[in-house]
Amino acid sequence: MITRSGIGYDVHRLEQLDPERQLVLGGVTLRHPQGLTLSGHSDADVLCHAIADALLGSAGLQDIGHYFPNTDPSIRGISSLEILRRVAAILVEAGVTIINVDSTLVAEEPKIGLYVQQMRKRIAESLGLVASRVGVKATTNECLGFLGRGEGIAALATASVEIPSE
């Protein structure tokens, strides 16, 4: 087996919530007056999307948009945890074993400290991992740029996997 790593990134704009929508990060619904735009048709969970891209990239596969295009009506409103489950299945089919994932949310708000353990648990369950193999952290953008002005939330992720030797 060969160990490989991948990087993922996602960003979505924040907008005022309508009563039908909620802010979802790491598979957890947070109380917040704004939510992330649904341009991707899923629940717009930037954290799960970055992790999905990191995993796909680590396996040398195409990105999340290839497997879950925003033009596909069947994924409208899909939970990003389900996207992670499907990514994990794609990796299993390719003979890839997930070692771990690590991620960072970049946002001025909301503060996620109270939700981190729940996020780690939900992400881990979706990927078939134990929670100790999932890292979730947060930082601010020091009030700089669109993230610093609270106009959006970004997420970065890395993943390590083992693939059959080439």
MDTraj code that builds the backbone (N, CA, C; nanometers):
import mdtraj as md
import numpy as np

residues = "MET ILE THR ARG SER GLY ILE GLY TYR ASP VAL HIS ARG LEU GLU GLN LEU ASP PRO GLU ARG GLN LEU VAL LEU GLY GLY VAL THR LEU ARG HIS PRO GLN GLY LEU THR LEU SER GLY HIS SER ASP ALA ASP VAL LEU CYS HIS ALA ILE ALA ASP ALA LEU LEU GLY SER ALA GLY LEU GLN ASP ILE GLY HIS TYR PHE PRO ASN THR ASP PRO SER ILE ARG GLY ILE SER SER LEU GLU ILE LEU ARG ARG VAL ALA ALA ILE LEU VAL GLU ALA GLY VAL THR ILE ILE ASN VAL ASP SER THR LEU VAL ALA GLU GLU PRO LYS ILE GLY LEU TYR VAL GLN GLN MET ARG LYS ARG ILE ALA GLU SER LEU GLY LEU VAL ALA SER ARG VAL GLY VAL LYS ALA THR THR ASN GLU CYS LEU GLY PHE LEU GLY ARG GLY GLU GLY ILE ALA ALA LEU ALA THR ALA SER VAL GLU ILE PRO SER GLU".split()
xyz = np.array([
    [0.0843, -0.1192, 0.0000],
    [0.0000, 0.0000, 0.0000],
    [0.0883, 0.1249, 0.0000],
    [0.0372, 0.2295, -0.0590],
    [0.1042, 0.3595, -0.0632],
    [0.0170, 0.4592, 0.0122],
    [0.0800, 0.5436, 0.0927],
    [0.0057, 0.6491, 0.1619],
    [0.0084, 0.7746, 0.0762],
    [-0.1101, 0.8335, 0.0578],
    [-0.1227, 0.9577, -0.0201],
    [-0.2041, 1.0577, 0.0585],
    [-0.1930, 1.1842, 0.0202],
    [-0.2725, 1.2889, 0.0854],
    [-0.3376, 1.3767, -0.0192],
    [-0.4411, 1.4472, 0.0225],
    [-0.5126, 1.5378, -0.0660],
    [-0.5591, 1.6601, 0.0103],
    [-0.5900, 1.7645, -0.0639],
    [-0.6343, 1.8915, -0.0063],
    [-0.7703, 1.9263, -0.0654],
    [-0.8584, 1.9795, 0.0187],
    [-0.9884, 2.0264, -0.0277],
    [-1.0159, 2.1660, 0.0223],
    [-1.0944, 2.2406, -0.0536],
    [-1.1317, 2.3774, -0.0175],
    [-1.2731, 2.4026, -0.0681],
    [-1.3511, 2.4728, 0.0113],
    [-1.4831, 2.5159, -0.0340],
    [-1.5172, 2.6468, 0.0346],
    [-1.6001, 2.7248, -0.0291],
    [-1.6466, 2.8512, 0.0268],
    [-1.7885, 2.8755, -0.0239],
    [-1.8714, 2.9303, 0.0635],
    [-2.0072, 2.9707, 0.0250],
    [-2.0373, 3.1053, 0.0888],
    [-2.1170, 3.1831, 0.0179],
    [-2.1641, 3.3104, 0.0727],
    [-2.2650, 3.2865, 0.1827],
    [-2.2650, 3.3752, 0.2817],
    [-2.3704, 3.3754, 0.3831],
    [-2.4822, 3.4657, 0.3349],
    [-2.6051, 3.4295, 0.3656],
    [-2.7189, 3.5135, 0.3315],
    [-2.8237, 3.5009, 0.4412],
    [-2.9130, 3.5957, 0.4439],
    [-3.0209, 3.5903, 0.5429],
    [-3.1024, 3.4633, 0.5212],
    [-3.1333, 3.3978, 0.6293],
    [-3.2087, 3.2729, 0.6205],
    [-3.3563, 3.2981, 0.5988],
    [-3.4179, 3.2128, 0.5177],
    [-3.5625, 3.2098, 0.5167],
    [-3.6020, 3.1013, 0.6168],
    [-3.7269, 3.0967, 0.6565],
    [-3.7673, 3.0010, 0.7607],
    [-3.7454, 2.8543, 0.7233],
    [-3.7263, 2.8251, 0.5960],
    [-3.7100, 2.6875, 0.5500],
    [-3.5665, 2.6363, 0.5624],
    [-3.4690, 2.7248, 0.5842],
    [-3.3279, 2.6855, 0.5797],
    [-3.2587, 2.7055, 0.7123],
    [-3.1508, 2.6299, 0.7312],
    [-3.0697, 2.6419, 0.8517],
    [-2.9229, 2.6361, 0.8119],
    [-2.8362, 2.6825, 0.9012],
    [-2.6925, 2.6764, 0.8785],
    [-2.6415, 2.5394, 0.9231],
    [-2.5796, 2.4659, 0.8309],
    [-2.5270, 2.3331, 0.8606],
    [-2.3765, 2.3344, 0.8365],
    [-2.3007, 2.2933, 0.9387],
    [-2.1550, 2.2815, 0.9279],
    [-2.1131, 2.1489, 0.9912],
    [-2.0379, 2.0705, 0.9181],
    [-1.9943, 1.9417, 0.9705],
    [-2.1094, 1.8495, 1.0036],
    [-2.2201, 1.8654, 0.9328],
    [-2.3372, 1.7816, 0.9565],
    [-2.4196, 1.8213, 1.0767],
    [-2.3867, 1.9336, 1.1390],
    [-2.4573, 1.9808, 1.2588],
    [-2.5302, 2.1107, 1.2258],
    [-2.6550, 2.1203, 1.2663],
    [-2.7325, 2.2424, 1.2467],
    [-2.7012, 2.3393, 1.3591],
    [-2.6584, 2.4602, 1.3214],
    [-2.6219, 2.5625, 1.4188],
    [-2.7268, 2.6719, 1.4218],
    [-2.7492, 2.7269, 1.5393],
    [-2.8388, 2.8420, 1.5512],
    [-2.7621, 2.9648, 1.5061],
    [-2.8083, 3.0256, 1.3988],
    [-2.7421, 3.1438, 1.3434],
    [-2.8412, 3.2139, 1.2519],
    [-2.8405, 3.3469, 1.2481],
    [-2.9388, 3.4181, 1.1657],
    [-2.9120, 3.4109, 1.0162],
    [-2.7963, 3.3586, 0.9758],
    [-2.7649, 3.3474, 0.8345],
    [-2.7348, 3.2024, 0.7995],
    [-2.7479, 3.1718, 0.6705],
    [-2.7144, 3.0392, 0.6213],
    [-2.6280, 3.0515, 0.4980],
    [-2.5752, 2.9400, 0.4519],
    [-2.4888, 2.9394, 0.3352],
    [-2.5711, 2.9199, 0.2086],
    [-2.5285, 2.9856, 0.1003],
    [-2.6027, 2.9782, -0.0248],
    [-2.6105, 2.8351, -0.0741],
    [-2.7194, 2.8045, -0.1399],
    [-2.7447, 2.6681, -0.1857],
    [-2.7105, 2.6485, -0.3322],
    [-2.6123, 2.7197, -0.3832],
    [-2.5798, 2.7092, -0.5253],
    [-2.5397, 2.5672, -0.5641],
    [-2.4931, 2.4890, -0.4694],
    [-2.4530, 2.3521, -0.4985],
    [-2.5657, 2.2524, -0.4836],
    [-2.6835, 2.2985, -0.4529],
    [-2.8039, 2.2170, -0.4381],
    [-2.8077, 2.1308, -0.3129],
    [-2.6961, 2.1075, -0.2478],
    [-2.6992, 2.0292, -0.1243],
    [-2.7324, 2.1239, -0.0096],
    [-2.7006, 2.0826, 0.1135],
    [-2.7251, 2.1696, 0.2284],
    [-2.6165, 2.2768, 0.2441],
    [-2.5235, 2.2845, 0.1497],
    [-2.4180, 2.3874, 0.1438],
    [-2.3197, 2.3785, 0.2598],
    [-2.2966, 2.2597, 0.3111],
    [-2.2050, 2.2387, 0.4229],
    [-2.0610, 2.2449, 0.3713],
    [-1.9977, 2.3621, 0.3843],
    [-1.8634, 2.3822, 0.3298],
    [-1.7614, 2.2875, 0.3914],
    [-1.7786, 2.2529, 0.5164],
    [-1.6829, 2.1649, 0.5836],
    [-1.6846, 2.0258, 0.5208],
    [-1.8020, 1.9691, 0.5049],
    [-1.8119, 1.8363, 0.4427],
    [-1.7670, 1.8388, 0.2973],
    [-1.7951, 1.9477, 0.2265],
    [-1.7546, 1.9571, 0.0866],
    [-1.6023, 1.9611, 0.0736],
    [-1.5357, 2.0359, 0.1605],
    [-1.3890, 2.0410, 0.1571],
    [-1.3301, 1.9036, 0.1894],
    [-1.3886, 1.8351, 0.2860],
    [-1.3409, 1.7007, 0.3213],
    [-1.3610, 1.6050, 0.2049],
    [-1.4754, 1.6121, 0.1385],
    [-1.5011, 1.5253, 0.0231],
    [-1.3966, 1.5473, -0.0852],
    [-1.3644, 1.6737, -0.1150],
    [-1.2642, 1.7019, -0.2169],
    [-1.1260, 1.6540, -0.1756],
    [-1.0913, 1.6692, -0.0478],
    [-0.9612, 1.6209, 0.0003],
    [-0.9516, 1.4698, -0.0169],
    [-1.0579, 1.3990, 0.0161],
    [-1.0571, 1.2525, 0.0024],
    [-1.0469, 1.2100, -0.1438],
    [-1.1270, 1.2713, -0.2282],
    [-1.1233, 1.2358, -0.3702],
    [-0.9856, 1.2664, -0.4297],
    [-0.9295, 1.3818, -0.3934],
    [-0.7978, 1.4180, -0.4442],
    [-0.6892, 1.3250, -0.3953],
    [-0.6984, 1.2824, -0.2709],
    [-0.5962, 1.1924, -0.2170],
    [-0.5952, 1.0592, -0.2905],
    [-0.7089, 1.0203, -0.3429],
    [-0.7190, 0.8946, -0.4169],
    [-0.6908, 0.9124, -0.5659],
    [-0.6615, 1.0372, -0.6073],
    [-0.6342, 1.0629, -0.7485],
    [-0.7585, 1.0625, -0.8343],
    [-0.8735, 1.0875, -0.7715],
    [-1.0008, 1.0882, -0.8436],
    [-1.0429, 1.2312, -0.8755],
    [-1.1489, 1.2448, -0.9541],
    [-1.1983, 1.3782, -0.9895],
    [-1.2641, 1.4440, -0.8695],
    [-1.2921, 1.5726, -0.8802],
    [-1.3435, 1.6491, -0.7666],
    [-1.4920, 1.6264, -0.7415],
    [-1.5395, 1.6864, -0.6337],
    [-1.6780, 1.6699, -0.5888],
    [-1.7791, 1.7103, -0.6969],
    [-1.7456, 1.8133, -0.7753],
    [-1.8360, 1.8582, -0.8810],
    [-1.8571, 1.7547, -0.9895],
    [-1.7614, 1.6681, -1.0100],
    [-1.7770, 1.5606, -1.1081],
    [-1.8792, 1.4579, -1.0602],
    [-1.8705, 1.4203, -0.9339],
    [-1.9582, 1.3172, -0.8787],
    [-2.0940, 1.3722, -0.8346],
    [-2.0971, 1.4997, -0.7979],
    [-2.2195, 1.5625, -0.7473],
    [-2.2381, 1.6990, -0.8129],
    [-2.2637, 1.7024, -0.9449],
    [-2.2747, 1.8314, -1.0141],
    [-2.3973, 1.9107, -0.9677],
    [-2.3797, 2.0428, -0.9594],
    [-2.4917, 2.1248, -0.9124],
    [-2.6054, 2.1310, -1.0138],
    [-2.5871, 2.0711, -1.1290],
    [-2.6944, 2.0635, -1.2283],
    [-2.7792, 1.9375, -1.2130],
    [-2.7420, 1.8498, -1.1212],
    [-2.8130, 1.7232, -1.1010],
    [-2.9271, 1.7441, -1.0013],
    [-3.0523, 1.7389, -1.0474],
    [-3.1656, 1.7634, -0.9567],
    [-3.1797, 1.6580, -0.8466],
    [-3.1184, 1.5413, -0.8643],
    [-3.1326, 1.4360, -0.7630],
    [-3.0570, 1.4688, -0.6340],
    [-2.9670, 1.5660, -0.6376],
    [-2.8942, 1.6008, -0.5156],
    [-2.9468, 1.7285, -0.4510],
    [-3.0549, 1.7818, -0.5031],
    [-3.1117, 1.9046, -0.4462],
    [-3.1508, 1.8783, -0.3001],
    [-3.0912, 1.9551, -0.2093],
    [-3.1224, 1.9429, -0.0676],
    [-3.0564, 1.8255, 0.0027],
    [-2.9711, 1.7500, -0.0668],
    [-2.9073, 1.6332, -0.0064],
    [-2.8196, 1.6758, 0.1119],
    [-2.8163, 1.5933, 0.2137],
    [-2.7269, 1.6174, 0.3262],
    [-2.5831, 1.5956, 0.2801],
    [-2.4951, 1.6847, 0.3197],
    [-2.3546, 1.6678, 0.2843],
    [-2.2929, 1.5483, 0.3555],
    [-2.3531, 1.5030, 0.4644],
    [-2.3078, 1.3784, 0.5263],
    [-2.3335, 1.2610, 0.4325],
    [-2.4421, 1.2677, 0.3570],
    [-2.4693, 1.1636, 0.2574],
    [-2.3662, 1.1711, 0.1451],
    [-2.3256, 1.2907, 0.1081],
    [-2.2185, 1.3039, 0.0085],
    [-2.0924, 1.2362, 0.0603],
    [-2.0585, 1.2584, 0.1887],
    [-1.9409, 1.1920, 0.2460],
    [-1.9565, 1.0404, 0.2447],
    [-2.0752, 0.9902, 0.2744],
    [-2.0984, 0.8449, 0.2698],
    [-2.0738, 0.7915, 0.1284],
    [-2.1226, 0.8659, 0.0301],
    [-2.1053, 0.8221, -0.1093],
    [-1.9593, 0.8309, -0.1523],
    [-1.8883, 0.9338, -0.1076],
    [-1.7454, 0.9448, -0.1377],
    [-1.6713, 0.8266, -0.0753],
    [-1.7034, 0.7941, 0.0489],
    [-1.6396, 0.6795, 0.1144],
    [-1.6646, 0.5516, 0.0347],
    [-1.7841, 0.5347, -0.0186],
    [-1.8156, 0.4158, -0.0985],
    [-1.7361, 0.4145, -0.2288],
    [-1.7192, 0.5307, -0.2904],
    [-1.6383, 0.5410, -0.4122],
    [-1.4948, 0.4985, -0.3824],
    [-1.4428, 0.5423, -0.2678],
    [-1.3059, 0.5069, -0.2304],
    [-1.2926, 0.3569, -0.2032],
    [-1.3881, 0.3002, -0.1320],
    [-1.3856, 0.1563, -0.1043],
    [-1.3837, 0.0790, -0.2357],
    [-1.4682, 0.1209, -0.3293],
    [-1.4746, 0.0533, -0.4590],
    [-1.3398, 0.0611, -0.5327],
    [-1.2665, 0.1710, -0.5091],
    [-1.1361, 0.1881, -0.5730],
    [-1.0232, 0.1222, -0.4932],
    [-1.0575, 0.0545, -0.3833],
    [-0.9573, -0.0119, -0.3015],
    [-0.8793, 0.0823, -0.2115],
    [-0.9362, 0.1987, -0.1835],
    [-0.8702, 0.3022, -0.1034],
    [-0.9194, 0.2944, 0.0407],
    [-0.8263, 0.3048, 0.1356],
    [-0.8590, 0.3058, 0.2779],
    [-0.8311, 0.4450, 0.3342],
    [-0.9309, 0.5024, 0.4001],
    [-0.9132, 0.6344, 0.4609],
    [-0.8352, 0.6179, 0.5913],
    [-0.7297, 0.6966, 0.6068],
    [-0.6525, 0.6958, 0.7310],
    [-0.7069, 0.8031, 0.8252],
    [-0.7125, 0.9273, 0.7772],
    [-0.7663, 1.0351, 0.8597],
    [-0.8007, 1.1560, 0.7739],
    [-0.8766, 1.2465, 0.8327],
    [-0.9040, 1.3774, 0.7720],
    [-0.8826, 1.4846, 0.8788],
    [-0.8434, 1.6018, 0.8343],
    [-0.8282, 1.7167, 0.9217],
    [-0.8858, 1.8363, 0.8486],
    [-0.9490, 1.9266, 0.9220],
    [-1.0169, 2.0377, 0.8565],
    [-1.0160, 2.1628, 0.9426],
    [-1.0328, 2.2762, 0.8747],
    [-1.0408, 2.4050, 0.9421],
    [-1.1503, 2.4879, 0.8772],
    [-1.2409, 2.5396, 0.9592],
    [-1.3401, 2.6368, 0.9141],
    [-1.2806, 2.7751, 0.9305],
    [-1.3064, 2.8643, 0.8335],
    [-1.2598, 3.0019, 0.8412],
    [-1.3825, 3.0919, 0.8393],
    [-1.4100, 3.1550, 0.9542],
    [-1.5275, 3.2416, 0.9661],
    [-1.5147, 3.3274, 1.0911],
    [-1.5687, 3.4460, 1.0854],
    [-1.5735, 3.5305, 1.2046],
    [-1.6822, 3.4789, 1.2990],
    [-1.7913, 3.4325, 1.2425],
    [-1.9038, 3.3754, 1.3163],
    [-1.9653, 3.2661, 1.2301],
    [-2.0321, 3.1717, 1.2887],
    [-2.0551, 3.1494, 1.4310],
    [-1.9343, 3.0829, 1.4959],
    [-1.9274, 3.0937, 1.6251],
    [-1.8256, 3.0226, 1.7016],
    [-1.8706, 2.8767, 1.7082],
    [-1.7785, 2.7831, 1.6848],
    [-1.8189, 2.6420, 1.6745],
    [-1.7693, 2.5542, 1.7882],
    [-1.7032, 2.6127, 1.8862],
    [-1.6436, 2.5337, 1.9931],
    [-1.7375, 2.4334, 2.0572],
    [-1.8621, 2.4728, 2.0777],
    [-1.9588, 2.3829, 2.1411],
    [-2.0033, 2.2684, 2.0505],
    [-1.9743, 2.2786, 1.9211],
    [-2.0230, 2.1808, 1.8241],
    [-1.9153, 2.0881, 1.7698],
    [-1.7891, 2.1148, 1.8006],
    [-1.6784, 2.0416, 1.7376],
    [-1.6885, 1.8913, 1.7582],
    [-1.7124, 1.8460, 1.8798],
    [-1.7167, 1.7014, 1.9044],
    [-1.8317, 1.6350, 1.8285],
    [-1.9444, 1.7026, 1.8216],
    [-2.0584, 1.6488, 1.7470],
    [-2.0261, 1.6433, 1.5966],
    [-1.9585, 1.7470, 1.5444],
    [-1.9178, 1.7474, 1.4036],
    [-1.8228, 1.6317, 1.3758],
    [-1.7220, 1.6150, 1.4616],
    [-1.6250, 1.5064, 1.4434],
    [-1.6952, 1.3714, 1.4400],
    [-1.7894, 1.3524, 1.5303],
    [-1.8615, 1.2250, 1.5385],
    [-1.9427, 1.1999, 1.4117],
    [-2.0162, 1.3002, 1.3650],
    [-2.1010, 1.2810, 1.2462],
    [-2.0190, 1.2588, 1.1198],
    [-1.9105, 1.3350, 1.1061],
    [-1.8241, 1.3166, 0.9902],
    [-1.7619, 1.1774, 0.9943],
    [-1.7112, 1.1374, 1.1100],
    [-1.6499, 1.0056, 1.1253],
    [-1.7483, 0.8948, 1.0904],
    [-1.8686, 0.9024, 1.1425],
    [-1.9700, 0.7999, 1.1125],
    [-1.9959, 0.7917, 0.9632],
    [-2.0019, 0.9057, 0.8960],
    [-2.0285, 0.9073, 0.7517],
    [-1.9163, 0.8417, 0.6727],
    [-1.7945, 0.8511, 0.7258],
    [-1.6779, 0.7968, 0.6552],
    [-1.6372, 0.6576, 0.7043],
    [-1.7064, 0.6056, 0.8048],
    [-1.6716, 0.4756, 0.8594],
    [-1.5441, 0.4794, 0.9417],
    [-1.5199, 0.5908, 1.0079],
    [-1.3999, 0.6091, 1.0903],
    [-1.4379, 0.6263, 1.2360],
    [-1.3386, 0.6176, 1.3232],
    [-1.3588, 0.6577, 1.4620],
    [-1.3326, 0.8083, 1.4689],
    [-1.3971, 0.8753, 1.5623],
    [-1.3886, 1.0214, 1.5710],
    [-1.2464, 1.0722, 1.5917],
    [-1.1603, 0.9912, 1.6526],
    [-1.0226, 1.0350, 1.6757],
    [-0.9440, 1.0512, 1.5455],
    [-0.9983, 1.0036, 1.4348],
    [-0.9320, 1.0185, 1.3043],
    [-0.9861, 1.1369, 1.2249],
    [-1.0691, 1.2180, 1.2891],
    [-1.1278, 1.3351, 1.2234],
    [-1.0935, 1.4591, 1.3043],
    [-1.0287, 1.5550, 1.2398],
    [-0.9975, 1.6816, 1.3049],
    [-1.0878, 1.7918, 1.2527],
    [-1.1407, 1.8726, 1.3443],
    [-1.2212, 1.9892, 1.3082],
    [-1.1738, 2.1051, 1.3947],
    [-1.1321, 2.2119, 1.3295],
    [-1.0852, 2.3314, 1.3984],
    [-1.1500, 2.4527, 1.3334],
    [-1.1296, 2.5686, 1.3945],
    [-1.1806, 2.6920, 1.3358],
    [-1.0828, 2.8045, 1.3612],
    [-1.0874, 2.9004, 1.2726],
    [-1.0095, 3.0225, 1.2888],
    [-1.0877, 3.1367, 1.2272],
    [-1.0466, 3.2578, 1.2587],
    [-1.1068, 3.3745, 1.1953],
    [-1.0156, 3.4212, 1.0833],
    [-1.0603, 3.5210, 1.0096],
    [-0.9787, 3.5816, 0.9058],
    [-0.9308, 3.7196, 0.9512],
    [-0.9315, 3.7405, 1.0851],
    [-0.8842, 3.8660, 1.1456],
    [-0.9526, 3.9886, 1.0849],
    [-1.0819, 3.9721, 1.0532],
    [-1.1647, 4.0805, 0.9966],
    [-1.1155, 4.1297, 0.8606],
    [-1.0357, 4.0498, 0.7904],
    [-0.9839, 4.0876, 0.6595],
    [-1.0627, 4.0191, 0.5482],
    [-1.0868, 4.0905, 0.4413],
    [-1.1507, 4.0349, 0.3228],
    [-1.2959, 3.9952, 0.3442],
    [-1.3526, 3.9253, 0.2436],
    [-1.4939, 3.8888, 0.2494],
    [-1.5245, 3.7962, 0.3659],
    [-1.4304, 3.7074, 0.4014],
    [-1.4532, 3.6205, 0.5173],
    [-1.4507, 3.7027, 0.6450],
    [-1.3591, 3.7968, 0.6539],
    [-1.3482, 3.8818, 0.7716],
    [-1.4669, 3.9745, 0.7893],
    [-1.5306, 4.0096, 0.6795],
    [-1.6502, 4.0945, 0.6870],
    [-1.7760, 4.0119, 0.7154],
    [-1.7616, 3.8808, 0.7280],
    [-1.8759, 3.7950, 0.7580],
    [-1.9646, 3.7683, 0.6382],
    [-1.9097, 3.7793, 0.5181],
    [-1.9887, 3.7579, 0.3969],
    [-1.9930, 3.6113, 0.3546],
    [-1.9126, 3.5285, 0.4194],
    [-1.9096, 3.3874, 0.3822],
    [-1.8350, 3.3045, 0.4840],
    [-1.8319, 3.1753, 0.4575],
    [-1.7574, 3.0796, 0.5391],
    [-1.6782, 2.9920, 0.4424],
    [-1.5520, 2.9682, 0.4772],
    [-1.4669, 2.8805, 0.3969],
    [-1.4223, 2.7629, 0.4822],
    [-1.3812, 2.6575, 0.4161],
    [-1.3266, 2.5405, 0.4857],
    [-1.2119, 2.4839, 0.4039],
    [-1.1102, 2.4400, 0.4756],
    [-0.9959, 2.3713, 0.4167],
    [-0.9884, 2.2336, 0.4808],
    [-0.9441, 2.1355, 0.4041],
    [-0.9329, 1.9999, 0.4595],
    [-0.8161, 1.9272, 0.3961],
    [-0.7602, 1.8362, 0.4723],
    [-0.6606, 1.7427, 0.4202],
    [-0.7088, 1.6020, 0.4530],
    [-0.6650, 1.5088, 0.3724],
    [-0.6996, 1.3696, 0.3959],
    [-0.5789, 1.2835, 0.3650],
    [-0.5627, 1.1792, 0.4426],
    [-0.4600, 1.0779, 0.4153],
    [-0.5304, 0.9457, 0.3906],
    [-0.4827, 0.8761, 0.2878],
    [-0.5417, 0.7466, 0.2521],
    [-0.4300, 0.6494, 0.2178],
    [-0.4646, 0.5239, 0.2145],
    [-0.3755, 0.4216, 0.1625],
    [-0.4388, 0.3657, 0.0370],
    [-0.3563, 0.3560, -0.0687],
    [-0.4040, 0.3004, -0.1952],
    [-0.3156, 0.1822, -0.2315],
    [-0.3670, 0.0902, -0.3109],
    [-0.2824, -0.0218, -0.3552],
    [-0.1608, 0.0308, -0.4302],
    [-0.0452, -0.0330, -0.4113],
    [0.0758, 0.0127, -0.4803],
    [0.0559, 0.0013, -0.6305],
    [0.1166, 0.0937, -0.6991],
    [0.0956, 0.1048, -0.8452],
    [0.1834, 0.0100, -0.9213],
])
top = md.Topology()
chain = top.add_chain()
for i, resn in enumerate(residues, 1):
    res = top.add_residue(resn, chain, resSeq=i)
    for name in ("N", "CA", "C"):
        top.add_atom(name, md.element.get_by_symbol(name[0]), res)
traj = md.Trajectory(xyz[None], top)
